[in-house]
Amino acid sequence: MKKSVEEDVFIPLYPKSTVEDKSSLRSKFQERRFWSAVKLLSNVVLWDGIVQEDKVRDLGLSKLLNRYLLLNILNTPLGPENIEKCNKVVACLPERWFQDLKGGSTLPELMNFSQHLLQ
């Protein structure tokens, strides 16, 4: 899993003017790479409970979400597309990770994502 996250994930960052045209090849490529990384995130977190939780959280949250997915989400204009991306990421996260948290708090690895959601 680590090798896949480190070597196979690539989401290019293009200037906003380039990807605003959803029919452009760059925009389509960037979107395909984003959704491929979301699928990998969902596959990584499926190993929760089988592989040590800290390893799964490191790969899924620290590396995939914070290094790749969040950059794309932050560069997506606020609106339905951004909400859809955030919903898909949240749907990947195991509820078990949040059971012992006190109200209003989140996992340290999710601080930046949580701040984006609050906006």
Jmol script that loads the backbone (N, CA, C; Angstrom):
load data "model"
ATOM      1  N   MET A   1       0.835  -1.196   0.000  1.00  0.00           N
ATOM      2  CA  MET A   1       0.000   0.000   0.000  1.00  0.00           C
ATOM      3  C   MET A   1       0.872   1.250   0.000  1.00  0.00           C
ATOM      4  N   LYS A   2       1.923   1.205   0.816  1.00  0.00           N
ATOM      5  CA  LYS A   2       2.804   2.371   0.914  1.00  0.00           C
ATOM      6  C   LYS A   2       3.427   2.686  -0.443  1.00  0.00           C
ATOM      7  N   LYS A   3       3.876   1.658  -1.129  1.00  0.00           N
ATOM      8  CA  LYS A   3       4.500   1.847  -2.434  1.00  0.00           C
ATOM      9  C   LYS A   3       3.494   2.434  -3.430  1.00  0.00           C
ATOM     10  N   SER A   4       2.280   1.946  -3.381  1.00  0.00           N
ATOM     11  CA  SER A   4       1.245   2.459  -4.275  1.00  0.00           C
ATOM     12  C   SER A   4       0.965   3.932  -4.009  1.00  0.00           C
ATOM     13  N   VAL A   5       0.855   4.304  -2.735  1.00  0.00           N
ATOM     14  CA  VAL A   5       0.584   5.698  -2.375  1.00  0.00           C
ATOM     15  C   VAL A   5       1.750   6.591  -2.792  1.00  0.00           C
ATOM     16  N   GLU A   6       2.961   6.132  -2.548  1.00  0.00           N
ATOM     17  CA  GLU A   6       4.134   6.968  -2.818  1.00  0.00           C
ATOM     18  C   GLU A   6       4.508   7.033  -4.291  1.00  0.00           C
ATOM     19  N   GLU A   7       4.219   5.973  -5.047  1.00  0.00           N
ATOM     20  CA  GLU A   7       4.703   5.934  -6.416  1.00  0.00           C
ATOM     21  C   GLU A   7       3.615   6.050  -7.486  1.00  0.00           C
ATOM     22  N   ASP A   8       2.387   5.682  -7.150  1.00  0.00           N
ATOM     23  CA  ASP A   8       1.348   5.638  -8.173  1.00  0.00           C
ATOM     24  C   ASP A   8       0.420   6.844  -8.177  1.00  0.00           C
ATOM     25  N   VAL A   9       0.377   7.582  -7.086  1.00  0.00           N
ATOM     26  CA  VAL A   9      -0.544   8.715  -7.015  1.00  0.00           C
ATOM     27  C   VAL A   9       0.122   9.951  -7.610  1.00  0.00           C
ATOM     28  N   PHE A  10      -0.594  10.550  -8.536  1.00  0.00           N
ATOM     29  CA  PHE A  10      -0.129  11.794  -9.142  1.00  0.00           C
ATOM     30  C   PHE A  10      -1.355  12.597  -9.557  1.00  0.00           C
ATOM     31  N   ILE A  11      -1.507  13.746  -8.955  1.00  0.00           N
ATOM     32  CA  ILE A  11      -2.587  14.654  -9.337  1.00  0.00           C
ATOM     33  C   ILE A  11      -1.927  15.971  -9.725  1.00  0.00           C
ATOM     34  N   PRO A  12      -1.901  16.268 -11.009  1.00  0.00           N
ATOM     35  CA  PRO A  12      -1.238  17.507 -11.430  1.00  0.00           C
ATOM     36  C   PRO A  12      -2.020  18.734 -10.972  1.00  0.00           C
ATOM     37  N   LEU A  13      -1.300  19.790 -10.692  1.00  0.00           N
ATOM     38  CA  LEU A  13      -1.927  21.069 -10.373  1.00  0.00           C
ATOM     39  C   LEU A  13      -1.693  22.001 -11.550  1.00  0.00           C
ATOM     40  N   TYR A  14      -2.779  22.382 -12.174  1.00  0.00           N
ATOM     41  CA  TYR A  14      -2.726  23.309 -13.295  1.00  0.00           C
ATOM     42  C   TYR A  14      -3.270  24.653 -12.844  1.00  0.00           C
ATOM     43  N   PRO A  15      -2.931  25.719 -13.542  1.00  0.00           N
ATOM     44  CA  PRO A  15      -3.525  27.016 -13.218  1.00  0.00           C
ATOM     45  C   PRO A  15      -5.049  26.937 -13.333  1.00  0.00           C
ATOM     46  N   LYS A  16      -5.741  27.700 -12.470  1.00  0.00           N
ATOM     47  CA  LYS A  16      -7.210  27.672 -12.469  1.00  0.00           C
ATOM     48  C   LYS A  16      -7.786  27.953 -13.845  1.00  0.00           C
ATOM     49  N   SER A  17      -7.168  28.873 -14.562  1.00  0.00           N
ATOM     50  CA  SER A  17      -7.689  29.229 -15.886  1.00  0.00           C
ATOM     51  C   SER A  17      -7.663  28.021 -16.828  1.00  0.00           C
ATOM     52  N   THR A  18      -6.733  27.118 -16.618  1.00  0.00           N
ATOM     53  CA  THR A  18      -6.610  25.943 -17.481  1.00  0.00           C
ATOM     54  C   THR A  18      -7.686  24.910 -17.182  1.00  0.00           C
ATOM     55  N   VAL A  19      -8.024  24.723 -15.902  1.00  0.00           N
ATOM     56  CA  VAL A  19      -8.963  23.663 -15.536  1.00  0.00           C
ATOM     57  C   VAL A  19     -10.399  24.157 -15.379  1.00  0.00           C
ATOM     58  N   GLU A  20     -10.628  25.456 -15.492  1.00  0.00           N
ATOM     59  CA  GLU A  20     -12.000  25.961 -15.407  1.00  0.00           C
ATOM     60  C   GLU A  20     -12.843  25.446 -16.565  1.00  0.00           C
ATOM     61  N   ASP A  21     -12.194  25.215 -17.702  1.00  0.00           N
ATOM     62  CA  ASP A  21     -12.886  24.622 -18.850  1.00  0.00           C
ATOM     63  C   ASP A  21     -12.920  23.110 -18.627  1.00  0.00           C
ATOM     64  N   LYS A  22     -14.075  22.613 -18.167  1.00  0.00           N
ATOM     65  CA  LYS A  22     -14.214  21.198 -17.798  1.00  0.00           C
ATOM     66  C   LYS A  22     -14.052  20.253 -18.982  1.00  0.00           C
ATOM     67  N   SER A  23     -14.122  20.781 -20.195  1.00  0.00           N
ATOM     68  CA  SER A  23     -13.961  19.924 -21.368  1.00  0.00           C
ATOM     69  C   SER A  23     -12.501  19.826 -21.813  1.00  0.00           C
ATOM     70  N   SER A  24     -11.610  20.599 -21.182  1.00  0.00           N
ATOM     71  CA  SER A  24     -10.199  20.554 -21.575  1.00  0.00           C
ATOM     72  C   SER A  24      -9.565  19.237 -21.145  1.00  0.00           C
ATOM     73  N   LEU A  25      -8.575  18.805 -21.885  1.00  0.00           N
ATOM     74  CA  LEU A  25      -7.898  17.552 -21.572  1.00  0.00           C
ATOM     75  C   LEU A  25      -7.212  17.600 -20.211  1.00  0.00           C
ATOM     76  N   ARG A  26      -6.636  18.741 -19.876  1.00  0.00           N
ATOM     77  CA  ARG A  26      -5.969  18.873 -18.581  1.00  0.00           C
ATOM     78  C   ARG A  26      -6.957  18.725 -17.431  1.00  0.00           C
ATOM     79  N   SER A  27      -8.098  19.360 -17.572  1.00  0.00           N
ATOM     80  CA  SER A  27      -9.119  19.278 -16.533  1.00  0.00           C
ATOM     81  C   SER A  27      -9.614  17.846 -16.370  1.00  0.00           C
ATOM     82  N   LYS A  28      -9.894  17.191 -17.479  1.00  0.00           N
ATOM     83  CA  LYS A  28     -10.360  15.806 -17.426  1.00  0.00           C
ATOM     84  C   LYS A  28      -9.309  14.884 -16.812  1.00  0.00           C
ATOM     85  N   PHE A  29      -8.038  15.081 -17.184  1.00  0.00           N
ATOM     86  CA  PHE A  29      -6.970  14.257 -16.633  1.00  0.00           C
ATOM     87  C   PHE A  29      -6.846  14.473 -15.129  1.00  0.00           C
ATOM     88  N   GLN A  30      -6.880  15.726 -14.699  1.00  0.00           N
ATOM     89  CA  GLN A  30      -6.771  16.040 -13.275  1.00  0.00           C
ATOM     90  C   GLN A  30      -7.930  15.402 -12.504  1.00  0.00           C
ATOM     91  N   GLU A  31      -9.123  15.458 -13.031  1.00  0.00           N
ATOM     92  CA  GLU A  31     -10.282  14.860 -12.363  1.00  0.00           C
ATOM     93  C   GLU A  31     -10.164  13.348 -12.279  1.00  0.00           C
ATOM     94  N   ARG A  32      -9.724  12.712 -13.354  1.00  0.00           N
ATOM     95  CA  ARG A  32      -9.532  11.243 -13.313  1.00  0.00           C
ATOM     96  C   ARG A  32      -8.515  10.857 -12.254  1.00  0.00           C
ATOM     97  N   ARG A  33      -7.439  11.600 -12.168  1.00  0.00           N
ATOM     98  CA  ARG A  33      -6.396  11.297 -11.177  1.00  0.00           C
ATOM     99  C   ARG A  33      -6.926  11.520  -9.761  1.00  0.00           C
ATOM    100  N   PHE A  34      -7.725  12.565  -9.557  1.00  0.00           N
ATOM    101  CA  PHE A  34      -8.305  12.818  -8.246  1.00  0.00           C
ATOM    102  C   PHE A  34      -9.182  11.650  -7.824  1.00  0.00           C
ATOM    103  N   TRP A  35     -10.112  11.235  -8.685  1.00  0.00           N
ATOM    104  CA  TRP A  35     -11.035  10.159  -8.327  1.00  0.00           C
ATOM    105  C   TRP A  35     -10.312   8.826  -8.168  1.00  0.00           C
ATOM    106  N   SER A  36      -9.237   8.635  -8.885  1.00  0.00           N
ATOM    107  CA  SER A  36      -8.422   7.434  -8.698  1.00  0.00           C
ATOM    108  C   SER A  36      -7.791   7.437  -7.302  1.00  0.00           C
ATOM    109  N   ALA A  37      -7.343   8.599  -6.857  1.00  0.00           N
ATOM    110  CA  ALA A  37      -6.750   8.713  -5.521  1.00  0.00           C
ATOM    111  C   ALA A  37      -7.809   8.533  -4.432  1.00  0.00           C
ATOM    112  N   VAL A  38      -9.034   8.994  -4.670  1.00  0.00           N
ATOM    113  CA  VAL A  38     -10.122   8.779  -3.704  1.00  0.00           C
ATOM    114  C   VAL A  38     -10.411   7.282  -3.590  1.00  0.00           C
ATOM    115  N   LYS A  39     -10.411   6.604  -4.709  1.00  0.00           N
ATOM    116  CA  LYS A  39     -10.633   5.150  -4.688  1.00  0.00           C
ATOM    117  C   LYS A  39      -9.521   4.452  -3.906  1.00  0.00           C
ATOM    118  N   LEU A  40      -8.295   4.896  -4.099  1.00  0.00           N
ATOM    119  CA  LEU A  40      -7.181   4.322  -3.342  1.00  0.00           C
ATOM    120  C   LEU A  40      -7.358   4.599  -1.854  1.00  0.00           C
ATOM    121  N   LEU A  41      -7.797   5.807  -1.497  1.00  0.00           N
ATOM    122  CA  LEU A  41      -8.061   6.128  -0.090  1.00  0.00           C
ATOM    123  C   LEU A  41      -9.089   5.163   0.493  1.00  0.00           C
ATOM    124  N   SER A  42     -10.170   4.922  -0.238  1.00  0.00           N
ATOM    125  CA  SER A  42     -11.195   4.004   0.278  1.00  0.00           C
ATOM    126  C   SER A  42     -10.642   2.597   0.437  1.00  0.00           C
ATOM    127  N   ASN A  43      -9.753   2.180  -0.459  1.00  0.00           N
ATOM    128  CA  ASN A  43      -9.140   0.855  -0.343  1.00  0.00           C
ATOM    129  C   ASN A  43      -8.163   0.781   0.823  1.00  0.00           C
ATOM    130  N   VAL A  44      -7.413   1.839   1.047  1.00  0.00           N
ATOM    131  CA  VAL A  44      -6.457   1.861   2.157  1.00  0.00           C
ATOM    132  C   VAL A  44      -7.188   1.757   3.488  1.00  0.00           C
ATOM    133  N   VAL A  45      -8.248   2.525   3.673  1.00  0.00           N
ATOM    134  CA  VAL A  45      -8.930   2.510   4.967  1.00  0.00           C
ATOM    135  C   VAL A  45      -9.704   1.213   5.204  1.00  0.00           C
ATOM    136  N   LEU A  46      -9.942   0.439   4.159  1.00  0.00           N
ATOM    137  CA  LEU A  46     -10.556  -0.878   4.358  1.00  0.00           C
ATOM    138  C   LEU A  46      -9.661  -1.798   5.194  1.00  0.00           C
ATOM    139  N   TRP A  47      -8.385  -1.499   5.232  1.00  0.00           N
ATOM    140  CA  TRP A  47      -7.438  -2.307   6.005  1.00  0.00           C
ATOM    141  C   TRP A  47      -7.447  -1.955   7.489  1.00  0.00           C
ATOM    142  N   ASP A  48      -8.225  -0.944   7.874  1.00  0.00           N
ATOM    143  CA  ASP A  48      -8.339  -0.572   9.280  1.00  0.00           C
ATOM    144  C   ASP A  48      -8.891  -1.764  10.061  1.00  0.00           C
ATOM    145  N   GLY A  49      -8.228  -2.098  11.147  1.00  0.00           N
ATOM    146  CA  GLY A  49      -8.613  -3.262  11.941  1.00  0.00           C
ATOM    147  C   GLY A  49      -7.816  -4.498  11.577  1.00  0.00           C
ATOM    148  N   ILE A  50      -7.187  -4.481  10.417  1.00  0.00           N
ATOM    149  CA  ILE A  50      -6.332  -5.599   9.993  1.00  0.00           C
ATOM    150  C   ILE A  50      -4.876  -5.180  10.117  1.00  0.00           C
ATOM    151  N   VAL A  51      -4.579  -3.994   9.597  1.00  0.00           N
ATOM    152  CA  VAL A  51      -3.248  -3.396   9.708  1.00  0.00           C
ATOM    153  C   VAL A  51      -3.317  -2.387  10.851  1.00  0.00           C
ATOM    154  N   GLN A  52      -2.193  -2.125  11.499  1.00  0.00           N
ATOM    155  CA  GLN A  52      -2.169  -1.169  12.615  1.00  0.00           C
ATOM    156  C   GLN A  52      -2.825   0.145  12.198  1.00  0.00           C
ATOM    157  N   GLU A  53      -3.683   0.663  13.102  1.00  0.00           N
ATOM    158  CA  GLU A  53      -4.439   1.881  12.800  1.00  0.00           C
ATOM    159  C   GLU A  53      -3.532   3.054  12.470  1.00  0.00           C
ATOM    160  N   ASP A  54      -2.421   3.206  13.179  1.00  0.00           N
ATOM    161  CA  ASP A  54      -1.537   4.347  12.913  1.00  0.00           C
ATOM    162  C   ASP A  54      -0.942   4.271  11.514  1.00  0.00           C
ATOM    163  N   LYS A  55      -0.692   3.076  11.011  1.00  0.00           N
ATOM    164  CA  LYS A  55      -0.159   2.919   9.646  1.00  0.00           C
ATOM    165  C   LYS A  55      -1.230   3.286   8.614  1.00  0.00           C
ATOM    166  N   VAL A  56      -2.455   2.835   8.855  1.00  0.00           N
ATOM    167  CA  VAL A  56      -3.552   3.143   7.935  1.00  0.00           C
ATOM    168  C   VAL A  56      -3.823   4.643   7.926  1.00  0.00           C
ATOM    169  N   ARG A  57      -3.856   5.256   9.111  1.00  0.00           N
ATOM    170  CA  ARG A  57      -4.098   6.701   9.188  1.00  0.00           C
ATOM    171  C   ARG A  57      -2.973   7.489   8.535  1.00  0.00           C
ATOM    172  N   ASP A  58      -1.736   7.043   8.706  1.00  0.00           N
ATOM    173  CA  ASP A  58      -0.612   7.737   8.084  1.00  0.00           C
ATOM    174  C   ASP A  58      -0.727   7.694   6.563  1.00  0.00           C
ATOM    175  N   LEU A  59      -0.965   6.502   6.025  1.00  0.00           N
ATOM    176  CA  LEU A  59      -1.080   6.378   4.570  1.00  0.00           C
ATOM    177  C   LEU A  59      -2.318   7.103   4.034  1.00  0.00           C
ATOM    178  N   GLY A  60      -3.450   6.864   4.673  1.00  0.00           N
ATOM    179  CA  GLY A  60      -4.695   7.411   4.162  1.00  0.00           C
ATOM    180  C   GLY A  60      -4.855   8.897   4.375  1.00  0.00           C
ATOM    181  N   LEU A  61      -4.540   9.350   5.577  1.00  0.00           N
ATOM    182  CA  LEU A  61      -4.789  10.757   5.903  1.00  0.00           C
ATOM    183  C   LEU A  61      -3.571  11.634   5.659  1.00  0.00           C
ATOM    184  N   SER A  62      -2.443  11.278   6.263  1.00  0.00           N
ATOM    185  CA  SER A  62      -1.260  12.142   6.144  1.00  0.00           C
ATOM    186  C   SER A  62      -0.728  12.177   4.720  1.00  0.00           C
ATOM    187  N   LYS A  63      -0.685  11.019   4.085  1.00  0.00           N
ATOM    188  CA  LYS A  63      -0.087  10.990   2.754  1.00  0.00           C
ATOM    189  C   LYS A  63      -1.109  11.247   1.653  1.00  0.00           C
ATOM    190  N   LEU A  64      -2.167  10.468   1.586  1.00  0.00           N
ATOM    191  CA  LEU A  64      -3.128  10.625   0.489  1.00  0.00           C
ATOM    192  C   LEU A  64      -3.982  11.886   0.615  1.00  0.00           C
ATOM    193  N   LEU A  65      -4.671  12.028   1.726  1.00  0.00           N
ATOM    194  CA  LEU A  65      -5.575  13.166   1.869  1.00  0.00           C
ATOM    195  C   LEU A  65      -4.820  14.481   1.920  1.00  0.00           C
ATOM    196  N   ASN A  66      -3.891  14.617   2.840  1.00  0.00           N
ATOM    197  CA  ASN A  66      -3.224  15.908   3.035  1.00  0.00           C
ATOM    198  C   ASN A  66      -2.224  16.246   1.943  1.00  0.00           C
ATOM    199  N   ARG A  67      -1.607  15.259   1.344  1.00  0.00           N
ATOM    200  CA  ARG A  67      -0.585  15.533   0.332  1.00  0.00           C
ATOM    201  C   ARG A  67      -1.168  15.712  -1.061  1.00  0.00           C
ATOM    202  N   TYR A  68      -2.225  14.974  -1.382  1.00  0.00           N
ATOM    203  CA  TYR A  68      -2.748  14.998  -2.753  1.00  0.00           C
ATOM    204  C   TYR A  68      -4.187  15.508  -2.855  1.00  0.00           C
ATOM    205  N   LEU A  69      -5.081  14.851  -2.152  1.00  0.00           N
ATOM    206  CA  LEU A  69      -6.504  15.152  -2.329  1.00  0.00           C
ATOM    207  C   LEU A  69      -6.875  16.553  -1.867  1.00  0.00           C
ATOM    208  N   LEU A  70      -6.364  16.956  -0.727  1.00  0.00           N
ATOM    209  CA  LEU A  70      -6.737  18.256  -0.177  1.00  0.00           C
ATOM    210  C   LEU A  70      -6.300  19.408  -1.082  1.00  0.00           C
ATOM    211  N   LEU A  71      -5.151  19.291  -1.698  1.00  0.00           N
ATOM    212  CA  LEU A  71      -4.706  20.342  -2.623  1.00  0.00           C
ATOM    213  C   LEU A  71      -5.696  20.513  -3.770  1.00  0.00           C
ATOM    214  N   ASN A  72      -6.169  19.399  -4.296  1.00  0.00           N
ATOM    215  CA  ASN A  72      -7.144  19.472  -5.380  1.00  0.00           C
ATOM    216  C   ASN A  72      -8.464  20.052  -4.892  1.00  0.00           C
ATOM    217  N   ILE A  73      -8.908  19.630  -3.721  1.00  0.00           N
ATOM    218  CA  ILE A  73     -10.159  20.139  -3.162  1.00  0.00           C
ATOM    219  C   ILE A  73     -10.071  21.644  -2.931  1.00  0.00           C
ATOM    220  N   LEU A  74      -8.954  22.104  -2.397  1.00  0.00           N
ATOM    221  CA  LEU A  74      -8.790  23.532  -2.127  1.00  0.00           C
ATOM    222  C   LEU A  74      -8.743  24.366  -3.406  1.00  0.00           C
ATOM    223  N   ASN A  75      -8.319  23.753  -4.504  1.00  0.00           N
ATOM    224  CA  ASN A  75      -8.259  24.462  -5.784  1.00  0.00           C
ATOM    225  C   ASN A  75      -9.531  24.314  -6.604  1.00  0.00           C
ATOM    226  N   THR A  76     -10.497  23.571  -6.080  1.00  0.00           N
ATOM    227  CA  THR A  76     -11.792  23.439  -6.750  1.00  0.00           C
ATOM    228  C   THR A  76     -12.695  24.557  -6.242  1.00  0.00           C
ATOM    229  N   PRO A  77     -13.311  25.314  -7.141  1.00  0.00           N
ATOM    230  CA  PRO A  77     -14.192  26.400  -6.689  1.00  0.00           C
ATOM    231  C   PRO A  77     -15.290  25.868  -5.760  1.00  0.00           C
ATOM    232  N   LEU A  78     -15.645  26.691  -4.775  1.00  0.00           N
ATOM    233  CA  LEU A  78     -16.707  26.292  -3.858  1.00  0.00           C
ATOM    234  C   LEU A  78     -18.004  26.129  -4.644  1.00  0.00           C
ATOM    235  N   GLY A  79     -18.716  25.067  -4.357  1.00  0.00           N
ATOM    236  CA  GLY A  79     -19.960  24.771  -5.064  1.00  0.00           C
ATOM    237  C   GLY A  79     -20.222  23.280  -5.042  1.00  0.00           C
ATOM    238  N   PRO A  80     -21.144  22.829  -5.871  1.00  0.00           N
ATOM    239  CA  PRO A  80     -21.549  21.421  -5.861  1.00  0.00           C
ATOM    240  C   PRO A  80     -20.405  20.432  -6.103  1.00  0.00           C
ATOM    241  N   GLU A  81     -19.494  20.771  -7.003  1.00  0.00           N
ATOM    242  CA  GLU A  81     -18.378  19.868  -7.302  1.00  0.00           C
ATOM    243  C   GLU A  81     -17.478  19.712  -6.076  1.00  0.00           C
ATOM    244  N   ASN A  82     -17.197  20.798  -5.388  1.00  0.00           N
ATOM    245  CA  ASN A  82     -16.369  20.764  -4.187  1.00  0.00           C
ATOM    246  C   ASN A  82     -17.060  19.955  -3.088  1.00  0.00           C
ATOM    247  N   ILE A  83     -18.358  20.158  -2.943  1.00  0.00           N
ATOM    248  CA  ILE A  83     -19.124  19.423  -1.933  1.00  0.00           C
ATOM    249  C   ILE A  83     -19.107  17.926  -2.227  1.00  0.00           C
ATOM    250  N   GLU A  84     -19.252  17.572  -3.493  1.00  0.00           N
ATOM    251  CA  GLU A  84     -19.220  16.154  -3.869  1.00  0.00           C
ATOM    252  C   GLU A  84     -17.874  15.523  -3.516  1.00  0.00           C
ATOM    253  N   LYS A  85     -16.801  16.228  -3.805  1.00  0.00           N
ATOM    254  CA  LYS A  85     -15.467  15.702  -3.494  1.00  0.00           C
ATOM    255  C   LYS A  85     -15.303  15.510  -1.991  1.00  0.00           C
ATOM    256  N   CYS A  86     -15.710  16.497  -1.225  1.00  0.00           N
ATOM    257  CA  CYS A  86     -15.604  16.398   0.235  1.00  0.00           C
ATOM    258  C   CYS A  86     -16.454  15.255   0.772  1.00  0.00           C
ATOM    259  N   ASN A  87     -17.671  15.100   0.268  1.00  0.00           N
ATOM    260  CA  ASN A  87     -18.555  14.015   0.702  1.00  0.00           C
ATOM    261  C   ASN A  87     -17.931  12.652   0.435  1.00  0.00           C
ATOM    262  N   LYS A  88     -17.316  12.481  -0.721  1.00  0.00           N
ATOM    263  CA  LYS A  88     -16.700  11.193  -1.064  1.00  0.00           C
ATOM    264  C   LYS A  88     -15.521  10.891  -0.145  1.00  0.00           C
ATOM    265  N   VAL A  89     -14.748  11.915   0.190  1.00  0.00           N
ATOM    266  CA  VAL A  89     -13.626  11.712   1.106  1.00  0.00           C
ATOM    267  C   VAL A  89     -14.144  11.326   2.489  1.00  0.00           C
ATOM    268  N   VAL A  90     -15.137  12.053   2.987  1.00  0.00           N
ATOM    269  CA  VAL A  90     -15.709  11.763   4.308  1.00  0.00           C
ATOM    270  C   VAL A  90     -16.290  10.358   4.335  1.00  0.00           C
ATOM    271  N   ALA A  91     -16.922   9.931   3.256  1.00  0.00           N
ATOM    272  CA  ALA A  91     -17.528   8.597   3.203  1.00  0.00           C
ATOM    273  C   ALA A  91     -16.482   7.488   3.334  1.00  0.00           C
ATOM    274  N   CYS A  92     -15.239   7.788   3.012  1.00  0.00           N
ATOM    275  CA  CYS A  92     -14.166   6.789   3.109  1.00  0.00           C
ATOM    276  C   CYS A  92     -13.704   6.565   4.547  1.00  0.00           C
ATOM    277  N   LEU A  93     -13.916   7.539   5.412  1.00  0.00           N
ATOM    278  CA  LEU A  93     -13.336   7.501   6.756  1.00  0.00           C
ATOM    279  C   LEU A  93     -14.139   6.598   7.681  1.00  0.00           C
ATOM    280  N   PRO A  94     -13.469   5.682   8.380  1.00  0.00           N
ATOM    281  CA  PRO A  94     -14.163   4.789   9.309  1.00  0.00           C
ATOM    282  C   PRO A  94     -14.735   5.551  10.507  1.00  0.00           C
ATOM    283  N   GLU A  95     -15.985   5.295  10.831  1.00  0.00           N
ATOM    284  CA  GLU A  95     -16.637   5.955  11.979  1.00  0.00           C
ATOM    285  C   GLU A  95     -15.887   5.666  13.274  1.00  0.00           C
ATOM    286  N   ARG A  96     -15.290   4.512  13.370  1.00  0.00           N
ATOM    287  CA  ARG A  96     -14.573   4.093  14.573  1.00  0.00           C
ATOM    288  C   ARG A  96     -13.487   5.093  14.980  1.00  0.00           C
ATOM    289  N   TRP A  97     -12.900   5.769  14.011  1.00  0.00           N
ATOM    290  CA  TRP A  97     -11.839   6.726  14.299  1.00  0.00           C
ATOM    291  C   TRP A  97     -12.355   7.930  15.081  1.00  0.00           C
ATOM    292  N   PHE A  98     -13.652   8.168  15.061  1.00  0.00           N
ATOM    293  CA  PHE A  98     -14.220   9.366  15.663  1.00  0.00           C
ATOM    294  C   PHE A  98     -14.997   9.094  16.955  1.00  0.00           C
ATOM    295  N   GLN A  99     -15.119   7.844  17.344  1.00  0.00           N
ATOM    296  CA  GLN A  99     -15.945   7.472  18.487  1.00  0.00           C
ATOM    297  C   GLN A  99     -15.460   8.047  19.806  1.00  0.00           C
ATOM    298  N   ASP A 100     -14.175   8.143  20.022  1.00  0.00           N
ATOM    299  CA  ASP A 100     -13.655   8.601  21.312  1.00  0.00           C
ATOM    300  C   ASP A 100     -13.322  10.093  21.342  1.00  0.00           C
ATOM    301  N   LEU A 101     -13.653  10.803  20.282  1.00  0.00           N
ATOM    302  CA  LEU A 101     -13.356  12.234  20.238  1.00  0.00           C
ATOM    303  C   LEU A 101     -14.418  13.020  20.994  1.00  0.00           C
ATOM    304  N   LYS A 102     -13.984  14.069  21.633  1.00  0.00           N
ATOM    305  CA  LYS A 102     -14.920  14.957  22.330  1.00  0.00           C
ATOM    306  C   LYS A 102     -15.557  15.896  21.307  1.00  0.00           C
ATOM    307  N   GLY A 103     -16.736  16.407  21.594  1.00  0.00           N
ATOM    308  CA  GLY A 103     -17.461  17.291  20.690  1.00  0.00           C
ATOM    309  C   GLY A 103     -16.611  18.452  20.199  1.00  0.00           C
ATOM    310  N   GLY A 104     -16.694  18.719  18.922  1.00  0.00           N
ATOM    311  CA  GLY A 104     -15.972  19.840  18.339  1.00  0.00           C
ATOM    312  C   GLY A 104     -14.517  19.558  18.010  1.00  0.00           C
ATOM    313  N   SER A 105     -14.042  18.346  18.279  1.00  0.00           N
ATOM    314  CA  SER A 105     -12.648  18.027  17.974  1.00  0.00           C
ATOM    315  C   SER A 105     -12.588  17.045  16.809  1.00  0.00           C
ATOM    316  N   THR A 106     -11.406  16.905  16.260  1.00  0.00           N
ATOM    317  CA  THR A 106     -11.211  15.979  15.153  1.00  0.00           C
ATOM    318  C   THR A 106      -9.830  15.349  15.270  1.00  0.00           C
ATOM    319  N   LEU A 107      -9.531  14.453  14.382  1.00  0.00           N
ATOM    320  CA  LEU A 107      -8.202  13.842  14.349  1.00  0.00           C
ATOM    321  C   LEU A 107      -7.186  14.892  13.920  1.00  0.00           C
ATOM    322  N   PRO A 108      -5.985  14.831  14.467  1.00  0.00           N
ATOM    323  CA  PRO A 108      -4.966  15.826  14.084  1.00  0.00           C
ATOM    324  C   PRO A 108      -4.712  15.862  12.574  1.00  0.00           C
ATOM    325  N   GLU A 109      -4.761  14.702  11.934  1.00  0.00           N
ATOM    326  CA  GLU A 109      -4.493  14.633  10.494  1.00  0.00           C
ATOM    327  C   GLU A 109      -5.613  15.273   9.676  1.00  0.00           C
ATOM    328  N   LEU A 110      -6.751  15.513  10.289  1.00  0.00           N
ATOM    329  CA  LEU A 110      -7.898  16.076   9.568  1.00  0.00           C
ATOM    330  C   LEU A 110      -8.121  17.565   9.832  1.00  0.00           C
ATOM    331  N   MET A 111      -7.209  18.204  10.526  1.00  0.00           N
ATOM    332  CA  MET A 111      -7.405  19.616  10.876  1.00  0.00           C
ATOM    333  C   MET A 111      -7.602  20.507   9.649  1.00  0.00           C
ATOM    334  N   ASN A 112      -6.735  20.381   8.645  1.00  0.00           N
ATOM    335  CA  ASN A 112      -6.855  21.233   7.462  1.00  0.00           C
ATOM    336  C   ASN A 112      -8.135  20.933   6.676  1.00  0.00           C
ATOM    337  N   PHE A 113      -8.464  19.663   6.561  1.00  0.00           N
ATOM    338  CA  PHE A 113      -9.691  19.276   5.872  1.00  0.00           C
ATOM    339  C   PHE A 113     -10.910  19.807   6.651  1.00  0.00           C
ATOM    340  N   SER A 114     -10.881  19.697   7.958  1.00  0.00           N
ATOM    341  CA  SER A 114     -11.982  20.187   8.787  1.00  0.00           C
ATOM    342  C   SER A 114     -12.149  21.694   8.638  1.00  0.00           C
ATOM    343  N   GLN A 115     -11.048  22.418   8.588  1.00  0.00           N
ATOM    344  CA  GLN A 115     -11.124  23.871   8.402  1.00  0.00           C
ATOM    345  C   GLN A 115     -11.757  24.213   7.062  1.00  0.00           C
ATOM    346  N   HIS A 116     -11.427  23.448   6.028  1.00  0.00           N
ATOM    347  CA  HIS A 116     -12.043  23.672   4.719  1.00  0.00           C
ATOM    348  C   HIS A 116     -13.544  23.404   4.789  1.00  0.00           C
ATOM    349  N   LEU A 117     -13.949  22.337   5.466  1.00  0.00           N
ATOM    350  CA  LEU A 117     -15.369  22.009   5.582  1.00  0.00           C
ATOM    351  C   LEU A 117     -16.122  23.098   6.327  1.00  0.00           C
ATOM    352  N   LEU A 118     -15.489  23.687   7.326  1.00  0.00           N
ATOM    353  CA  LEU A 118     -16.140  24.758   8.093  1.00  0.00           C
ATOM    354  C   LEU A 118     -16.382  25.995   7.240  1.00  0.00           C
ATOM    355  N   GLN A 119     -15.523  26.227   6.265  1.00  0.00           N
ATOM    356  CA  GLN A 119     -15.721  27.364   5.367  1.00  0.00           C
ATOM    357  C   GLN A 119     -16.958  27.149   4.543  1.00  0.00           C
TER     358      GLN A 119
END
end "model"
wireframe off; spacefill off
backbone 0.3
color backbone group
